[in-house]
């Protein structure tokens, strides 16, 4: 190894950047898969029907 470059070996910034982006990518892929699975389970015709919220009247 080159003694002049040894100080750069102490902290490898690219490794921490890679780990951070890898974590973001894995989270995104996991959420995307969960969303895709949820969409496969839903019935499209029921999803498209307007369903107003059931609100309880406020009694004074």
PDB file of N, CA, C, O and CB in Angstrom:
ATOM      1  N   UNK A   1       0.834  -1.199   0.000  1.00  0.00           N
ATOM      2  CA  UNK A   1       0.000   0.000   0.000  1.00  0.00           C
ATOM      3  C   UNK A   1       0.870   1.249   0.000  1.00  0.00           C
ATOM      4  O   UNK A   1       1.997   1.241   0.495  1.00  0.00           O
ATOM      5  CB  UNK A   1      -0.944   0.005   1.215  1.00  0.00           C
ATOM      6  N   UNK A   2       0.348   2.279  -0.541  1.00  0.00           N
ATOM      7  CA  UNK A   2       1.044   3.544  -0.594  1.00  0.00           C
ATOM      8  C   UNK A   2       0.855   4.276   0.732  1.00  0.00           C
ATOM      9  O   UNK A   2      -0.283   4.542   1.120  1.00  0.00           O
ATOM     10  CB  UNK A   2       0.541   4.399  -1.777  1.00  0.00           C
ATOM     11  N   UNK A   3       1.932   4.609   1.434  1.00  0.00           N
ATOM     12  CA  UNK A   3       1.804   5.282   2.738  1.00  0.00           C
ATOM     13  C   UNK A   3       1.113   6.646   2.641  1.00  0.00           C
ATOM     14  O   UNK A   3       0.503   7.101   3.609  1.00  0.00           O
ATOM     15  CB  UNK A   3       3.179   5.459   3.361  1.00  0.00           C
ATOM     16  N   UNK A   4       1.204   7.284   1.503  1.00  0.00           N
ATOM     17  CA  UNK A   4       0.578   8.598   1.341  1.00  0.00           C
ATOM     18  C   UNK A   4      -0.948   8.496   1.308  1.00  0.00           C
ATOM     19  O   UNK A   4      -1.642   9.466   1.615  1.00  0.00           O
ATOM     20  CB  UNK A   4       1.083   9.267   0.062  1.00  0.00           C
ATOM     21  N   UNK A   5      -1.470   7.329   0.937  1.00  0.00           N
ATOM     22  CA  UNK A   5      -2.918   7.174   0.808  1.00  0.00           C
ATOM     23  C   UNK A   5      -3.558   6.436   1.986  1.00  0.00           C
ATOM     24  O   UNK A   5      -4.770   6.225   2.000  1.00  0.00           O
ATOM     25  CB  UNK A   5      -3.233   6.443  -0.468  1.00  0.00           C
ATOM     26  N   UNK A   6      -2.744   6.041   2.978  1.00  0.00           N
ATOM     27  CA  UNK A   6      -3.270   5.280   4.103  1.00  0.00           C
ATOM     28  C   UNK A   6      -4.339   6.040   4.883  1.00  0.00           C
ATOM     29  O   UNK A   6      -5.256   5.423   5.425  1.00  0.00           O
ATOM     30  CB  UNK A   6      -2.146   4.898   5.026  1.00  0.00           C
ATOM     31  N   UNK A   7      -4.238   7.360   4.950  1.00  0.00           N
ATOM     32  CA  UNK A   7      -5.217   8.135   5.724  1.00  0.00           C
ATOM     33  C   UNK A   7      -6.617   8.036   5.114  1.00  0.00           C
ATOM     34  O   UNK A   7      -7.612   8.227   5.813  1.00  0.00           O
ATOM     35  CB  UNK A   7      -4.784   9.609   5.805  1.00  0.00           C
ATOM     36  N   UNK A   8      -6.696   7.744   3.831  1.00  0.00           N
ATOM     37  CA  UNK A   8      -8.005   7.624   3.184  1.00  0.00           C
ATOM     38  C   UNK A   8      -8.654   6.265   3.455  1.00  0.00           C
ATOM     39  O   UNK A   8      -9.852   6.095   3.232  1.00  0.00           O
ATOM     40  CB  UNK A   8      -7.868   7.839   1.680  1.00  0.00           C
ATOM     41  N   UNK A   9      -7.874   5.309   3.928  1.00  0.00           N
ATOM     42  CA  UNK A   9      -8.408   3.985   4.233  1.00  0.00           C
ATOM     43  C   UNK A   9      -9.152   3.941   5.566  1.00  0.00           C
ATOM     44  O   UNK A   9      -9.912   3.006   5.820  1.00  0.00           O
ATOM     45  CB  UNK A   9      -7.288   2.974   4.245  1.00  0.00           C
ATOM     46  N   UNK A  10      -8.940   4.938   6.412  1.00  0.00           N
ATOM     47  CA  UNK A  10      -9.572   4.956   7.728  1.00  0.00           C
ATOM     48  C   UNK A  10     -11.094   4.991   7.623  1.00  0.00           C
ATOM     49  O   UNK A  10     -11.787   4.273   8.344  1.00  0.00           O
ATOM     50  CB  UNK A  10      -9.080   6.154   8.529  1.00  0.00           C
ATOM     51  N   UNK A  11     -11.597   5.806   6.748  1.00  0.00           N
ATOM     52  CA  UNK A  11     -13.044   5.955   6.597  1.00  0.00           C
ATOM     53  C   UNK A  11     -13.403   5.836   5.129  1.00  0.00           C
ATOM     54  O   UNK A  11     -12.986   6.658   4.312  1.00  0.00           O
ATOM     55  CB  UNK A  11     -13.534   7.312   7.174  1.00  0.00           C
ATOM     56  N   UNK A  12     -14.163   4.832   4.800  1.00  0.00           N
ATOM     57  CA  UNK A  12     -14.550   4.615   3.415  1.00  0.00           C
ATOM     58  C   UNK A  12     -15.954   5.175   3.211  1.00  0.00           C
ATOM     59  O   UNK A  12     -16.946   4.505   3.496  1.00  0.00           O
ATOM     60  CB  UNK A  12     -14.488   3.103   3.043  1.00  0.00           C
ATOM     61  N   UNK A  13     -16.026   6.389   2.721  1.00  0.00           N
ATOM     62  CA  UNK A  13     -17.310   7.076   2.558  1.00  0.00           C
ATOM     63  C   UNK A  13     -18.196   6.383   1.527  1.00  0.00           C
ATOM     64  O   UNK A  13     -19.420   6.371   1.658  1.00  0.00           O
ATOM     65  CB  UNK A  13     -17.081   8.526   2.150  1.00  0.00           C
ATOM     66  N   UNK A  14     -17.579   5.815   0.516  1.00  0.00           N
ATOM     67  CA  UNK A  14     -18.386   5.149  -0.511  1.00  0.00           C
ATOM     68  C   UNK A  14     -19.105   3.940   0.069  1.00  0.00           C
ATOM     69  O   UNK A  14     -20.212   3.613  -0.357  1.00  0.00           O
ATOM     70  CB  UNK A  14     -17.508   4.722  -1.696  1.00  0.00           C
ATOM     71  N   UNK A  15     -18.486   3.281   1.030  1.00  0.00           N
ATOM     72  CA  UNK A  15     -19.109   2.113   1.648  1.00  0.00           C
ATOM     73  C   UNK A  15     -20.351   2.528   2.439  1.00  0.00           C
ATOM     74  O   UNK A  15     -21.383   1.862   2.363  1.00  0.00           O
ATOM     75  CB  UNK A  15     -18.103   1.385   2.568  1.00  0.00           C
ATOM     76  N   UNK A  16     -20.258   3.619   3.194  1.00  0.00           N
ATOM     77  CA  UNK A  16     -21.418   4.070   3.968  1.00  0.00           C
ATOM     78  C   UNK A  16     -22.514   4.597   3.031  1.00  0.00           C
ATOM     79  O   UNK A  16     -23.699   4.382   3.284  1.00  0.00           O
ATOM     80  CB  UNK A  16     -21.001   5.169   4.982  1.00  0.00           C
ATOM     81  N   UNK A  17     -22.125   5.279   1.961  1.00  0.00           N
ATOM     82  CA  UNK A  17     -23.120   5.735   0.979  1.00  0.00           C
ATOM     83  C   UNK A  17     -23.828   4.549   0.347  1.00  0.00           C
ATOM     84  O   UNK A  17     -25.048   4.555   0.186  1.00  0.00           O
ATOM     85  CB  UNK A  17     -22.457   6.596  -0.111  1.00  0.00           C
ATOM     86  N   UNK A  18     -23.055   3.534  -0.010  1.00  0.00           N
ATOM     87  CA  UNK A  18     -23.643   2.344  -0.620  1.00  0.00           C
ATOM     88  C   UNK A  18     -24.619   1.675   0.352  1.00  0.00           C
ATOM     89  O   UNK A  18     -25.716   1.280  -0.043  1.00  0.00           O
ATOM     90  CB  UNK A  18     -22.538   1.349  -1.046  1.00  0.00           C
ATOM     91  N   UNK A  19     -24.226   1.547   1.610  1.00  0.00           N
ATOM     92  CA  UNK A  19     -25.084   0.911   2.604  1.00  0.00           C
ATOM     93  C   UNK A  19     -26.378   1.688   2.785  1.00  0.00           C
ATOM     94  O   UNK A  19     -27.451   1.096   2.895  1.00  0.00           O
ATOM     95  CB  UNK A  19     -24.355   0.789   3.939  1.00  0.00           C
ATOM     96  N   UNK A  20     -26.282   3.010   2.815  1.00  0.00           N
ATOM     97  CA  UNK A  20     -27.471   3.853   2.976  1.00  0.00           C
ATOM     98  C   UNK A  20     -28.407   3.689   1.773  1.00  0.00           C
ATOM     99  O   UNK A  20     -29.609   3.484   1.945  1.00  0.00           O
ATOM    100  CB  UNK A  20     -27.063   5.343   3.144  1.00  0.00           C
ATOM    101  N   UNK A  21     -27.863   3.778   0.567  1.00  0.00           N
ATOM    102  CA  UNK A  21     -28.695   3.651  -0.626  1.00  0.00           C
ATOM    103  C   UNK A  21     -29.235   2.241  -0.791  1.00  0.00           C
ATOM    104  O   UNK A  21     -30.343   2.064  -1.298  1.00  0.00           O
ATOM    105  CB  UNK A  21     -27.908   4.046  -1.858  1.00  0.00           C
ATOM    106  N   UNK A  22     -28.482   1.243  -0.375  1.00  0.00           N
ATOM    107  CA  UNK A  22     -28.952  -0.135  -0.434  1.00  0.00           C
ATOM    108  C   UNK A  22     -30.154  -0.310   0.489  1.00  0.00           C
ATOM    109  O   UNK A  22     -31.124  -0.980   0.135  1.00  0.00           O
ATOM    110  CB  UNK A  22     -27.822  -1.117  -0.049  1.00  0.00           C
ATOM    111  N   UNK A  23     -30.085   0.291   1.669  1.00  0.00           N
ATOM    112  CA  UNK A  23     -31.204   0.237   2.602  1.00  0.00           C
ATOM    113  C   UNK A  23     -32.445   0.923   2.047  1.00  0.00           C
ATOM    114  O   UNK A  23     -33.556   0.411   2.185  1.00  0.00           O
ATOM    115  CB  UNK A  23     -30.814   0.871   3.918  1.00  0.00           C
ATOM    116  N   UNK A  24     -32.259   2.067   1.427  1.00  0.00           N
ATOM    117  CA  UNK A  24     -33.380   2.797   0.818  1.00  0.00           C
ATOM    118  C   UNK A  24     -33.989   1.957  -0.300  1.00  0.00           C
ATOM    119  O   UNK A  24     -35.211   1.852  -0.405  1.00  0.00           O
ATOM    120  CB  UNK A  24     -32.914   4.180   0.269  1.00  0.00           C
ATOM    121  N   UNK A  25     -33.145   1.364  -1.131  1.00  0.00           N
ATOM    122  CA  UNK A  25     -33.620   0.551  -2.252  1.00  0.00           C
ATOM    123  C   UNK A  25     -34.394  -0.667  -1.755  1.00  0.00           C
ATOM    124  O   UNK A  25     -35.456  -0.992  -2.286  1.00  0.00           O
ATOM    125  CB  UNK A  25     -32.440   0.105  -3.129  1.00  0.00           C
ATOM    126  N   UNK A  26     -33.856  -1.346  -0.726  1.00  0.00           N
ATOM    127  CA  UNK A  26     -34.535  -2.533  -0.207  1.00  0.00           C
ATOM    128  C   UNK A  26     -35.882  -2.181   0.421  1.00  0.00           C
ATOM    129  O   UNK A  26     -36.850  -2.928   0.277  1.00  0.00           O
ATOM    130  CB  UNK A  26     -33.652  -3.238   0.819  1.00  0.00           C
ATOM    131  N   UNK A  27     -35.944  -1.046   1.118  1.00  0.00           N
ATOM    132  CA  UNK A  27     -37.216  -0.594   1.695  1.00  0.00           C
ATOM    133  C   UNK A  27     -38.215  -0.295   0.595  1.00  0.00           C
ATOM    134  O   UNK A  27     -39.381  -0.678   0.697  1.00  0.00           O
ATOM    135  CB  UNK A  27     -37.009   0.651   2.576  1.00  0.00           C
ATOM    136  N   UNK A  28     -37.777   0.385  -0.458  1.00  0.00           N
ATOM    137  CA  UNK A  28     -38.653   0.736  -1.573  1.00  0.00           C
ATOM    138  C   UNK A  28     -39.175  -0.528  -2.262  1.00  0.00           C
ATOM    139  O   UNK A  28     -40.360  -0.624  -2.578  1.00  0.00           O
ATOM    140  CB  UNK A  28     -37.906   1.630  -2.586  1.00  0.00           C
ATOM    141  N   UNK A  29     -38.286  -1.489  -2.490  1.00  0.00           N
ATOM    142  CA  UNK A  29     -38.707  -2.733  -3.142  1.00  0.00           C
ATOM    143  C   UNK A  29     -39.709  -3.516  -2.280  1.00  0.00           C
ATOM    144  O   UNK A  29     -40.666  -4.088  -2.802  1.00  0.00           O
ATOM    145  CB  UNK A  29     -37.483  -3.609  -3.443  1.00  0.00           C
ATOM    146  N   UNK A  30     -39.485  -3.539  -0.964  1.00  0.00           N
ATOM    147  CA  UNK A  30     -40.387  -4.251  -0.058  1.00  0.00           C
ATOM    148  C   UNK A  30     -41.773  -3.590  -0.049  1.00  0.00           C
ATOM    149  O   UNK A  30     -42.794  -4.276  -0.099  1.00  0.00           O
ATOM    150  CB  UNK A  30     -39.796  -4.285   1.375  1.00  0.00           C
ATOM    151  N   UNK A  31     -41.797  -2.253   0.015  1.00  0.00           N
ATOM    152  CA  UNK A  31     -43.077  -1.536   0.007  1.00  0.00           C
ATOM    153  C   UNK A  31     -43.790  -1.678  -1.330  1.00  0.00           C
ATOM    154  O   UNK A  31     -45.015  -1.795  -1.380  1.00  0.00           O
ATOM    155  CB  UNK A  31     -42.860  -0.058   0.322  1.00  0.00           C
ATOM    156  N   UNK A  32     -43.018  -1.667  -2.411  1.00  0.00           N
ATOM    157  CA  UNK A  32     -43.608  -1.840  -3.736  1.00  0.00           C
ATOM    158  C   UNK A  32     -44.250  -3.216  -3.856  1.00  0.00           C
ATOM    159  O   UNK A  32     -45.336  -3.347  -4.421  1.00  0.00           O
ATOM    160  CB  UNK A  32     -42.546  -1.648  -4.832  1.00  0.00           C
ATOM    161  N   UNK A  33     -43.587  -4.243  -3.329  1.00  0.00           N
ATOM    162  CA  UNK A  33     -44.138  -5.600  -3.365  1.00  0.00           C
ATOM    163  C   UNK A  33     -45.404  -5.694  -2.522  1.00  0.00           C
ATOM    164  O   UNK A  33     -46.383  -6.313  -2.939  1.00  0.00           O
ATOM    165  CB  UNK A  33     -43.097  -6.617  -2.870  1.00  0.00           C
ATOM    166  N   UNK A  34     -45.390  -5.080  -1.331  1.00  0.00           N
ATOM    167  CA  UNK A  34     -46.575  -5.090  -0.471  1.00  0.00           C
ATOM    168  C   UNK A  34     -47.748  -4.396  -1.164  1.00  0.00           C
ATOM    169  O   UNK A  34     -48.881  -4.870  -1.085  1.00  0.00           O
ATOM    170  CB  UNK A  34     -46.270  -4.405   0.879  1.00  0.00           C
ATOM    171  N   UNK A  35     -47.483  -3.276  -1.845  1.00  0.00           N
ATOM    172  CA  UNK A  35     -48.527  -2.549  -2.571  1.00  0.00           C
ATOM    173  C   UNK A  35     -49.071  -3.397  -3.715  1.00  0.00           C
ATOM    174  O   UNK A  35     -50.283  -3.462  -3.921  1.00  0.00           O
ATOM    175  CB  UNK A  35     -47.982  -1.213  -3.110  1.00  0.00           C
ATOM    176  N   UNK A  36     -48.181  -4.045  -4.456  1.00  0.00           N
ATOM    177  CA  UNK A  36     -48.618  -4.898  -5.565  1.00  0.00           C
ATOM    178  C   UNK A  36     -49.477  -6.050  -5.058  1.00  0.00           C
ATOM    179  O   UNK A  36     -50.491  -6.384  -5.671  1.00  0.00           O
ATOM    180  CB  UNK A  36     -47.405  -5.445  -6.334  1.00  0.00           C
ATOM    181  N   UNK A  37     -49.078  -6.660  -3.938  1.00  0.00           N
ATOM    182  CA  UNK A  37     -49.868  -7.743  -3.358  1.00  0.00           C
ATOM    183  C   UNK A  37     -51.243  -7.244  -2.918  1.00  0.00           C
ATOM    184  O   UNK A  37     -52.246  -7.933  -3.105  1.00  0.00           O
ATOM    185  CB  UNK A  37     -49.128  -8.367  -2.169  1.00  0.00           C
ATOM    186  N   UNK A  38     -51.289  -6.055  -2.338  1.00  0.00           N
ATOM    187  CA  UNK A  38     -52.559  -5.477  -1.900  1.00  0.00           C
ATOM    188  C   UNK A  38     -53.473  -5.203  -3.093  1.00  0.00           C
ATOM    189  O   UNK A  38     -54.676  -5.457  -3.024  1.00  0.00           O
ATOM    190  CB  UNK A  38     -52.314  -4.180  -1.111  1.00  0.00           C
ATOM    191  N   UNK A  39     -52.910  -4.687  -4.184  1.00  0.00           N
ATOM    192  CA  UNK A  39     -53.713  -4.386  -5.371  1.00  0.00           C
ATOM    193  C   UNK A  39     -54.265  -5.667  -6.002  1.00  0.00           C
ATOM    194  O   UNK A  39     -55.363  -5.652  -6.557  1.00  0.00           O
ATOM    195  CB  UNK A  39     -52.873  -3.610  -6.399  1.00  0.00           C
ATOM    196  N   UNK A  40     -53.527  -6.762  -5.925  1.00  0.00           N
ATOM    197  CA  UNK A  40     -54.004  -8.032  -6.474  1.00  0.00           C
ATOM    198  C   UNK A  40     -55.181  -8.570  -5.675  1.00  0.00           C
ATOM    199  O   UNK A  40     -56.049  -9.241  -6.232  1.00  0.00           O
ATOM    200  CB  UNK A  40     -52.874  -9.062  -6.497  1.00  0.00           C
ATOM    201  N   UNK A  41     -55.223  -8.285  -4.371  1.00  0.00           N
ATOM    202  CA  UNK A  41     -56.279  -8.789  -3.502  1.00  0.00           C
ATOM    203  C   UNK A  41     -57.567  -7.978  -3.621  1.00  0.00           C
ATOM    204  O   UNK A  41     -58.653  -8.500  -3.374  1.00  0.00           O
ATOM    205  CB  UNK A  41     -55.806  -8.789  -2.067  1.00  0.00           C
ATOM    206  N   UNK A  42     -57.452  -6.710  -3.997  1.00  0.00           N
ATOM    207  CA  UNK A  42     -58.638  -5.853  -4.058  1.00  0.00           C
ATOM    208  C   UNK A  42     -59.447  -6.141  -5.317  1.00  0.00           C
ATOM    209  O   UNK A  42     -58.901  -6.452  -6.375  1.00  0.00           O
ATOM    210  CB  UNK A  42     -58.236  -4.369  -4.015  1.00  0.00           C
ATOM    211  N   UNK A  43     -60.749  -6.028  -5.172  1.00  0.00           N
ATOM    212  CA  UNK A  43     -61.640  -6.191  -6.311  1.00  0.00           C
ATOM    213  C   UNK A  43     -61.837  -4.808  -6.923  1.00  0.00           C
ATOM    214  O   UNK A  43     -62.279  -3.878  -6.247  1.00  0.00           O
ATOM    215  CB  UNK A  43     -63.015  -6.845  -5.889  1.00  0.00           C
ATOM    216  N   UNK A  44     -61.508  -4.680  -8.203  1.00  0.00           N
ATOM    217  CA  UNK A  44     -61.500  -3.383  -8.865  1.00  0.00           C
ATOM    218  C   UNK A  44     -62.874  -2.729  -8.846  1.00  0.00           C
ATOM    219  O   UNK A  44     -62.977  -1.528  -8.597  1.00  0.00           O
ATOM    220  CB  UNK A  44     -61.019  -3.531 -10.293  1.00  0.00           C
ATOM    221  N   UNK A  45     -63.932  -3.493  -9.103  1.00  0.00           N
ATOM    222  CA  UNK A  45     -65.262  -2.898  -9.160  1.00  0.00           C
ATOM    223  C   UNK A  45     -65.680  -2.321  -7.803  1.00  0.00           C
ATOM    224  O   UNK A  45     -66.366  -1.301  -7.751  1.00  0.00           O
ATOM    225  CB  UNK A  45     -66.280  -3.937  -9.623  1.00  0.00           C
ATOM    226  N   UNK A  46     -65.275  -2.958  -6.726  1.00  0.00           N
ATOM    227  CA  UNK A  46     -65.602  -2.434  -5.404  1.00  0.00           C
ATOM    228  C   UNK A  46     -64.741  -1.230  -5.045  1.00  0.00           C
ATOM    229  O   UNK A  46     -65.166  -0.356  -4.290  1.00  0.00           O
ATOM    230  CB  UNK A  46     -65.435  -3.518  -4.355  1.00  0.00           C
ATOM    231  N   UNK A  47     -63.554  -1.192  -5.580  1.00  0.00           N
ATOM    232  CA  UNK A  47     -62.653  -0.082  -5.303  1.00  0.00           C
ATOM    233  C   UNK A  47     -63.134   1.184  -5.989  1.00  0.00           C
ATOM    234  O   UNK A  47     -62.972   2.279  -5.450  1.00  0.00           O
ATOM    235  CB  UNK A  47     -61.232  -0.420  -5.752  1.00  0.00           C
ATOM    236  N   UNK A  48     -63.723   1.053  -7.167  1.00  0.00           N
ATOM    237  CA  UNK A  48     -64.137   2.212  -7.946  1.00  0.00           C
ATOM    238  C   UNK A  48     -65.483   2.785  -7.518  1.00  0.00           C
ATOM    239  O   UNK A  48     -65.802   3.917  -7.882  1.00  0.00           O
ATOM    240  CB  UNK A  48     -64.193   1.847  -9.391  1.00  0.00           C
ATOM    241  N   UNK A  49     -66.272   2.050  -6.770  1.00  0.00           N
ATOM    242  CA  UNK A  49     -67.577   2.537  -6.323  1.00  0.00           C
ATOM    243  C   UNK A  49     -67.361   3.591  -5.249  1.00  0.00           C
ATOM    244  O   UNK A  49     -66.584   3.392  -4.315  1.00  0.00           O
ATOM    245  CB  UNK A  49     -68.466   1.370  -5.786  1.00  0.00           C
ATOM    246  N   UNK A  50     -68.057   4.716  -5.390  1.00  0.00           N
ATOM    247  CA  UNK A  50     -67.955   5.782  -4.401  1.00  0.00           C
ATOM    248  C   UNK A  50     -68.620   5.332  -3.121  1.00  0.00           C
ATOM    249  O   UNK A  50     -69.788   4.944  -3.117  1.00  0.00           O
ATOM    250  CB  UNK A  50     -68.593   7.090  -4.917  1.00  0.00           C
ATOM    251  N   UNK A  51     -67.885   5.385  -2.054  1.00  0.00           N
ATOM    252  CA  UNK A  51     -68.419   4.983  -0.765  1.00  0.00           C
ATOM    253  C   UNK A  51     -68.265   6.147   0.208  1.00  0.00           C
ATOM    254  O   UNK A  51     -67.187   6.358   0.763  1.00  0.00           O
ATOM    255  CB  UNK A  51     -67.703   3.705  -0.232  1.00  0.00           C
ATOM    256  N   UNK A  52     -69.346   6.906   0.414  1.00  0.00           N
ATOM    257  CA  UNK A  52     -69.233   8.053   1.325  1.00  0.00           C
ATOM    258  C   UNK A  52     -68.972   7.581   2.758  1.00  0.00           C
ATOM    259  O   UNK A  52     -69.340   6.475   3.152  1.00  0.00           O
ATOM    260  CB  UNK A  52     -70.517   8.915   1.273  1.00  0.00           C
ATOM    261  N   UNK A  53     -68.335   8.447   3.502  1.00  0.00           N
ATOM    262  CA  UNK A  53     -68.038   8.118   4.889  1.00  0.00           C
ATOM    263  C   UNK A  53     -69.331   8.108   5.698  1.00  0.00           C
ATOM    264  O   UNK A  53     -70.236   8.908   5.461  1.00  0.00           O
ATOM    265  CB  UNK A  53     -67.022   9.121   5.488  1.00  0.00           C
ATOM    266  N   UNK A  54     -69.398   7.212   6.633  1.00  0.00           N
ATOM    267  CA  UNK A  54     -70.535   7.187   7.541  1.00  0.00           C
ATOM    268  C   UNK A  54     -70.189   8.085   8.709  1.00  0.00           C
ATOM    269  O   UNK A  54     -69.291   7.784   9.496  1.00  0.00           O
ATOM    270  CB  UNK A  54     -70.877   5.730   8.016  1.00  0.00           C
ATOM    271  N   UNK A  55     -70.908   9.192   8.815  1.00  0.00           N
ATOM    272  CA  UNK A  55     -70.628  10.143   9.891  1.00  0.00           C
ATOM    273  C   UNK A  55     -71.767  10.102  10.902  1.00  0.00           C
ATOM    274  O   UNK A  55     -72.944  10.042  10.545  1.00  0.00           O
ATOM    275  CB  UNK A  55     -70.439  11.586   9.331  1.00  0.00           C
ATOM    276  N   UNK A  56     -71.396  10.135  12.123  1.00  0.00           N
ATOM    277  CA  UNK A  56     -72.386  10.170  13.187  1.00  0.00           C
ATOM    278  C   UNK A  56     -72.741  11.636  13.445  1.00  0.00           C
ATOM    279  O   UNK A  56     -71.856  12.476  13.605  1.00  0.00           O
ATOM    280  CB  UNK A  56     -71.854   9.468  14.491  1.00  0.00           C
ATOM    281  N   UNK A  57     -74.051  11.935  13.483  1.00  0.00           N
ATOM    282  CA  UNK A  57     -74.420  13.325  13.748  1.00  0.00           C
ATOM    283  C   UNK A  57     -74.004  13.744  15.163  1.00  0.00           C
ATOM    284  O   UNK A  57     -74.041  12.957  16.109  1.00  0.00           O
ATOM    285  CB  UNK A  57     -75.937  13.518  13.561  1.00  0.00           C
ATOM    286  N   UNK A  58     -73.615  14.987  15.265  1.00  0.00           N
ATOM    287  CA  UNK A  58     -73.223  15.521  16.565  1.00  0.00           C
ATOM    288  C   UNK A  58     -74.482  15.975  17.298  1.00  0.00           C
ATOM    289  O   UNK A  58     -75.219  16.824  16.797  1.00  0.00           O
ATOM    290  CB  UNK A  58     -72.203  16.700  16.411  1.00  0.00           C
ATOM    291  N   UNK A  59     -74.727  15.429  18.454  1.00  0.00           N
ATOM    292  CA  UNK A  59     -75.885  15.812  19.250  1.00  0.00           C
ATOM    293  C   UNK A  59     -75.479  16.886  20.235  1.00  0.00           C
ATOM    294  O   UNK A  59     -74.494  16.753  20.962  1.00  0.00           O
ATOM    295  CB  UNK A  59     -76.485  14.596  19.986  1.00  0.00           C
ATOM    296  N   UNK A  60     -76.257  17.950  20.242  1.00  0.00           N
ATOM    297  CA  UNK A  60     -75.946  19.075  21.141  1.00  0.00           C
ATOM    298  C   UNK A  60     -76.916  19.108  22.284  1.00  0.00           C
ATOM    299  O   UNK A  60     -76.821  19.980  23.148  1.00  0.00           O
ATOM    300  CB  UNK A  60     -75.977  20.410  20.393  1.00  0.00           C
TER     301      UNK A  60
END
